[in-house]
Amino acid sequence: MRPTLLAAFLISVTGCSSYASVEREQLAALKELTEVLSSVKDESTMAAARAELEKRFQHFEQIAKKAKAMSRPSPEVQRQLEVELGPEKVRAFDSLRNEVRRITALPGGEEFLKGLGKLR
């Protein structure tokens, strides 16, 4: 492999791994959020879940800022990320949607979910 091709390959692999690292952090945060939401059964557990999410908010914000600070990945890196993390992302978002639907059906659930948007 010529040196320029090797350098281009290393840059693309390194770029992909840094994007993958941030995406993995985002997935972990999404799973944490879903786990906390899965504990919601009634109004008392809503209060406990809200308190727990308030504790974790800064961590979630740091991950979001890190992701926003990155430039958009190249199409090749996007394809690699989709192959590597796509199925896991789909499962994570499906789980979150299921929890949101479940909580929405609970008494006070819609208000609880709306209130989460105000966390800071």
Rosetta blueprint (number, residue, H / E / L):
1 M L
2 R L
3 P H
4 T H
5 L H
6 L H
7 A H
8 A H
9 F H
10 L H
11 I H
12 S H
13 V H
14 T H
15 G H
16 C H
17 S H
18 S H
19 Y H
20 A H
21 S H
22 V H
23 E H
24 R H
25 E H
26 Q H
27 L H
28 A H
29 A H
30 L H
31 K H
32 E H
33 L H
34 T H
35 E H
36 V H
37 L H
38 S H
39 S L
40 V L
41 K L
42 D L
43 E H
44 S H
45 T H
46 M H
47 A H
48 A H
49 A H
50 R H
51 A H
52 E H
53 L H
54 E H
55 K H
56 R H
57 F H
58 Q H
59 H H
60 F H
61 E H
62 Q H
63 I H
64 A H
65 K H
66 K H
67 A H
68 K H
69 A H
70 M L
71 S L
72 R L
73 P L
74 S L
75 P H
76 E H
77 V H
78 Q H
79 R H
80 Q H
81 L H
82 E H
83 V H
84 E H
85 L H
86 G H
87 P H
88 E H
89 K H
90 V H
91 R H
92 A H
93 F H
94 D H
95 S H
96 L H
97 R H
98 N H
99 E H
100 V H
101 R H
102 R H
103 I H
104 T H
105 A L
106 L L
107 P L
108 G L
109 G H
110 E H
111 E H
112 F H
113 L H
114 K H
115 G H
116 L H
117 G L
118 K L
119 L L
120 R L
